[in-house]
Amino acid sequence: MLKKVLGMLWRRAPKRLRRLGVYASESRFTVTAGAVVIDKENRVLLLKHVFRVGSGLGIPGGFISKGEQPEDAIRRELREEVELEVEEPELAFVRTHKHINQVEIIFLCRPSGPARAGSFEIQTLGWFALDSLPRELSRDQRKIIERALNHRPGS
């Protein structure tokens, strides 16, 4: 009976009030896009990022803006961070982080030009052979790279 009454009240409530109710009751999460960028020499692009916790070293990426498509977001992030254009980004995998309410979309990309630090957020960048990644690269970042490479078509 109570559900029926609440349902009736909900349907009769003004649209703005219903939206506010949904906004207040639904959980929030962030969505980010990251890129495992592999060049013709089979090296991966790593950045030392000012805002990254730990060593600061990892793959490029960032938050997806409201209304932005994930592929557009990773292209934007690569342009902003390292002035890099890429060929068609390929979705590698998606993962969730429950403890921080985050969805992370990882792309595998090939560069179509040079990379150079283009933002105050980036301290340094470098291309690293897959068999000699820097020691300070976190285990999580290594797993992301490995997982993206294992999802290549034809592999």
N, C-alpha and C positions, 0 to 999 in steps of 0.2 A: 504494500500500500504506500509506504513512504517513498519507495523508488518511483512509483507512478506519479505521485504528487510533485516530487522533485523534477522529474522529467517534464511534466507539464509546465512548471514554473520556468525551467531552463528554456524550453521552446518559446515561451512567451516573453522572455527577457529581451531587452534591446540587444541588437547585434554587438554593439560596443561593450556592453556588460558581459556578454558571453565570451568575447575575445579576451577581455581582461581576466575572466575566470580561467580560461585555458592558459593564458600567459602565466598566471599566478600558480597554477597547479601542475604544469608540465615541467619536467626536469630540463635543465639547460646543459648544453655541451658545446664545445668548440670543434671546428673542423679545420684541419690543416692539410697542406699538400707538400710532398717532398719529392725530390728527384734524385735518382741514381743515374748520373750522367757518365756514360762510357764513351771514350774517344776511339779513334781508329787504331791506336796502339794498345787498346784494351786496358786503359787506365781509367780510374774513377776520379771524379772531381770532388775534392773535400775542401771545406771552408772552415776557417777559424772564426767563429761567430761571437760577437760581443755578448749577445743575450743568451747563449746556450750554456746551460748548467754543466759543470764539470770542466773538462779540458777545453771546451768551446769548439772542438773539432767534429765535423760531421757533414752530412749531405746538405745541399741547399734546400730551402723550403720556407714555408711560413703559413700564416693564417689565411683562410679563404674569406674574402669579403662578402657581406650580405648580397645575395643575388648573383654572385660570380660563379661561373662554372669551374670545376676543379682543374681542367686542362688550361683554361685561361689564367687561373690563379698561379699555376706552376710556371707558365710562360712569363707572367708578370714578375713573379719572385725572382726568376733567373735574370730577367732584364734589370731589375732594381738592384739585386745583390752583386751580380758579376757581369752585367752588360752582355749576357749570352743569349743568343737565339738558338733554338733547337729544332731538329726535324720533328716529325710527328711524335709527340709523347705517347707512350704506350702504358696503359694501366697495368701495373705489376701486381699489386694487392692492396687490400684495405685492412686496417687493424683498429682495434678499439683499446682505449686505456680507461678502465672503469674507475680507477682511483682518482683520475683528474677529469672525468667526463669529456673525453676527447676521441674524435674519430680522425684517423690519419690515412690519407690516400697517397700511395706511393706510385710514382711513375718511373719508367725506364726510358731514358732519352739519349739521343746522339746529338752532339753539338754541331752546329752549322757555321761556326765561326770561333774566334778566340774568346777566352774568358779573362776578365780583369776586374779587380775590385772596383765596384761602382757605388758603394754605399758606406756610410760611417759604421754600419753594423758589421762589416767584414774587415777583420784585421789582416788576414792573409788567405790565399787560396793556393791549391796545388793539385797536380795530377799525380796519382799514385798507382803503381802496378798492383794488381789484385793480390799478388803473392808477397807483397812487401808493404802492407798498410802500416801507418805509423802506430807505434806502441800505445800512444796516449788515446787512440781512437777507442771509444767505449765499446763494450761487448754488444750493447743494443744497436749501435750504428753498424757494427760488423754484421750483425744478424740481418739488418735491413738490406744491406748491400747483397749479402748472400741470397736472401730470399728473393729479391728482385731479379737477380741474375738467373736463379733457378726457374723463373717463370717466363724466360725468353721463348718465343715461338720456335719450334724445331729443336728445342734442347731436351 
